[in-house]
Each structure stands twice: as structure tokens, then as C-alpha cells.
Amino acid sequence: MCGIVGYIGLSDAQPILLSGLEKLEYRGYDSAGIAVHNGKKIDIVKSKGRLYELKKKLSSNNLKGNLGIGHTRWATHGIPSDVNSHPHTSNNCKIAVVHNGIIENYLELKKNLSQSIFSSDTDTEVIAHLINKYYVPGKIENLIDAILKVLTKINGSYALAIICEDFPDKLIGVRKDNPLVIGLGENENFIASDITAIVNYTRDVYFLDDEQIALLDSKNVTVFDKNKNVVKKDVFKVDWNVESTQKGGYDFYMLKEIFEQPKIINDFISLNLSDNNFLDKINLSNKQIKKFNRIYIVGCGTAYHAGLIGARLMERLPNVFVRAHMASEFRYSNQIIDEKTLLIAISQSGETADTLAALRIAKKNNARVLSIVNVVGSSIARESDNVIYIAAGPEIAVASTKAFSAQLMAFYVLVCNLYRSLEIISEQQFLQMQEKLRELPSLVNQILSCENEIKDKAQKYLSCKNVFYIGRSLDYFIALEGSLKLKEIAYLYSQAYAAGELKHGPIALIDDTILVIGILTQENIIEKTLSNLKECKSRSGKIFTVTSQIDNKVKNISDDVFVIPKTHEIFEPLLANIVLQLFAYYIANGLGYDIDKPRNLAKSVTVE
Ligand code: G6P
């Protein structure tokens, strides 16, 4: 949620920290701050508001030094304010700390310290005071010991970057249940909560594991476990390039990412379609899959919506119970989980706390875990038995777009292979489906080339205050996703309803102020959804239909129609969703919102 960056090297730390924070601002953005060691002591500047507020403060007060830590915050404890911004320090300013996560027992720990030393409402500040309390000035080992002791006291999740006045050339990072990567440079090293922050400087990274502590100077990085044993880490080479983290001429990352979808789908196809061993690769051969009698699919937000589609498609597998769960609810669902269970965890970031928690419950109960993840080396990927990487590149906009399409591609390729392997479809049908998958990039391009048409439709509905999205089966899941996009970036109240449920209550709300967006792609149920749209029309609702099946009936009841290309019907929801992405984008754009950084939201939700 928040972002961390740390630098030690020969260059000025401040510009490197600020450029890292710029890249991290999408993770949290209500305040920011940096601490730089000037050789004698630690200087700190922090500010409520967006990063430019911090930059404004720094323009008249540049911090000089080669060691520093920075943070962009998404408030959990204490309102966004200058004092609650990170870094936080011990009262003698010897220790400075930035933190992602939540210290659950901070109030209890605070009680045992003098109240007068606290200046903020945050849970983080207690860490700085405790390190200072246990630290016996002297060698760096003493500082490590103090930090390790604090780790035994705190409960919760954390990624921390720490500096100390006594060590102008040492940077420390430690994590538990919150991601932290160590970037390895030449005569410089980095810490970051997210690779994006440091990819301009290095592609060689270590991923810290839980309760590992990294000690960095400009030349070396040593990683210890919680018992101070040195741990050997493998260097991981990041293949994201710098351009992929830039806007590339688009007004917003979201629009750039929407337009990247044909390429991403194509990449996914090239990587996975020609591969006859797709199921072997993920260890789900015919024999393996027959072992499972339950498949649970978990994810949050957009990833959950992809999971709903995946689950509906997997319900065709014989003798297996399939259900998608919101990861945040999974633990309350009293599901049977054992060695005959397959859990599919979907997450763009690979760090979402609820999804990770669901994964751990499954593992604890001996289930097999397959994850569908974008970020290589993320916690969910590392803790899974098998991973399908969606290879969508960095997704910066908070509202997920390209990751969703790539997650659907993962399910499409997975189910096509499973259907064939379990003889649900013939070899010929399998080849036909593959052919249709190969056509998808060009079909998505066709829709994107109608950007202006979708923009014009969005302009018409700018004054709308309430929007219903309706559909049945796969179309309903796309309705959920379309509605989420509109809420996230345009702050419009919108609701997705299974079309058949409308008359069981919500239809009471329909009048001429309401826009109803109907998604009609599934041939066998189109007539039924059409009837539901008619019911809305007769109550004066405005109707916008997104469909692959245009005819006079559709035209007659719709105020607006967007026709998507026809393809295999299970792939059409992906196409309909592209229209809804652009629609939400142009509503938000027309209303003048900061689309990449919607209020109250964070890209990666690393607290439960
Ligand atoms: C947050 C984001 C959503 C995202 C969800 C799951 O809520 O705002 O866009 O879908 O987290 O994230 P994940 O990284 O697990 O896919």
C-alpha cells in the first residue's frame, strides 16, 4: 500500500529517493517523506499531500548525503499529516524508520514507553523508539541486535528500511508479510518495496523472505535470518524495462495499459499456446487433475472477477466442485480443504494480504496451490506450488485493466487444455478454440480503434449519478468488473446485478436518471437479458448495450449500442470488458479526475 525506497552509494541520495517515490506514488499517496544522512546526522523532510508537496519543500532545502530512505504513505493509523508521514524517528533522532504494513500491538508497546517521546499517531513510530531503546551505541552488530529484539516484540506485518545516525554508510531492510527487494548496483545498493522504484538503476535483485534482515553498504549486501545466520540469496534478474514504467505519451497509465492489451494477449499466446506441455508445466496433467475433488479460486477486486469467470469455465470439469471466493472471505467459509483440494490464487501484484492469507490456509491443510500472478518473485508466486505468470509487465494505474485481460487469458488457455485433456472437447474443437484465441489481439485492436466512439458515448452520460451493469453468467462477471472500474476511477455509484435478479428488488430504483449498461455476449441467454433491459426501458431507464449480437430488437430498446466482434462465446466477455474499461476511463476523464491515483485506493493492498 505504502511505498519504500532506500539508497546507499556514491551519488546524492535525494534525487534517487525522489525518483523512486515517483514510481511508487501509485501505491499510496496521501503524504511522503525522506531522511538523508548528511555524514554527521540524519535530516528529514516530509509533507502531507502528493509528492509534489514534498518536492516543493525540498526545493528550498535540498538534503545532502549518500544514504537515505523515503516513503510514500497511504494512511492507516492517523490522518494524513506532516507529523504522521514517514520517516519516523526516535526522540533523539538517532534512528529513522520507514514502514509498510501494520503493527497490531503498537498500543500495548506504546504503553511501556514514555508517552512524551511520541509525536505521531502512527503505529510505526513505536519501532523507532524501541530500536533506540535496545540499541547500545557502538558497532553495527549492536544495531542489528536491537532490531532483531524489536522484531520479537512486534506483531503484525512489516517491511522496514532503517538508518542510524552512528552509521553514515549502512542501510538496513527487514520484512515480514510485506514485500521488500534489495537492488544490487555497482558501488551502490538499494531497498524498495516494489521493483518499479529501482528498475532505472538496476535489474539485479534479491527478494527478502520473511524475517530476513539485509545489511547494505555501497559495496556489499549481507542477508541474515532472525538468528543472525548469514543467508545465501540468489540474484534474480528483472526483465522489465524502463520504458514499461513510463507513460509513453499517454495522459494516464490506465489508458496506456488499456492500449497495451493486444500486445500482452499476444505475448501470452506466444508463450503458452504453442506449448503442448502447458498442463505439464504447471503440473496439472490429466492424472493430477483427476486427483482433485475441489477447486477453490481466490482473489480480490479485479482478480476475484477473473476468478469468477475461471470458476464458471472450470465447472465443466467432471467430478469436481469448483467455487470462486473473495480471498478476504475465504477463511470464514468453512470449506473442506485437504490434499484433494486445488487452490488457484489470482493476484496481479502477488502481494495482496488476503489472497496470501487464503493461500497459507490452503497450504496448511495440504492443498495444492496454483497461482496466476504478474509480479515475478512476489510472495504469492514464491509460496505457490506452481505459477502461471501472466507477463503483463508493470501495471501502474490503480485500476487494473491489462492484468485482468491477461488473467482471463491464463484461464482460457488453462481450460482449453483441461477440456481437451479430459475429453470434454475433441481435438478439433481444441484447435478451433486455439485459433479463436490467436485472433483475440486483433479483435481487441478493433475495439481500441473505436476509442472515440466509446468516448462520445461516455460524454453523453457524464451527468449520470447512478449506473447499473447487468448481465447473466459470464456477462454478469464482466458487469461486476465494469462497475468496479466506474466506482474506482469515476466515483460514480454503480451496481452490478445478475440480470435475472433485477426484478427481485433493484428494479424499484430504475427511473430516467439511471443508466443501465447491459452486457449481452452469451448467445443462449441473450434473449433473457434483453427482456430485463426492456423492463428497465419501460421504467424510463437509459440503456447502453454492449453486445456481439446486434439486431433490431437490441437496437430498438437501446439508447446506445456498442457492437463487439464475434468470436468463441467464452472469449467475448474479455472483449466486452475492453469497452467498459474505456467507458469508465472517459467518464472519469470527462469529470476531470486523477485517474491513476483514485482517492482512498492503493494499488497493492498488503494489509488484511
Ligand atoms: C486492489 C486494487 C485492485 C486489485 C486488487 C487485487 O484493491 O485496487 O485493482 O484488483 O487490489 O490486487 P492483486 O494485486 O491481488 O491483483
Boltz pocket constraint, residues with backbone or C-beta under 6 A from the ligand:
constraints:
  - pocket:
      binder: B
      contacts: [[A, 300], [A, 301], [A, 302], [A, 303], [A, 346], [A, 347], [A, 348], [A, 349], [A, 350], [A, 351], [A, 352], [A, 355], [A, 398], [A, 399], [A, 400], [A, 601], [A, 602], [A, 603], [A, 604], [A, 605]]
      max_distance: 6.0
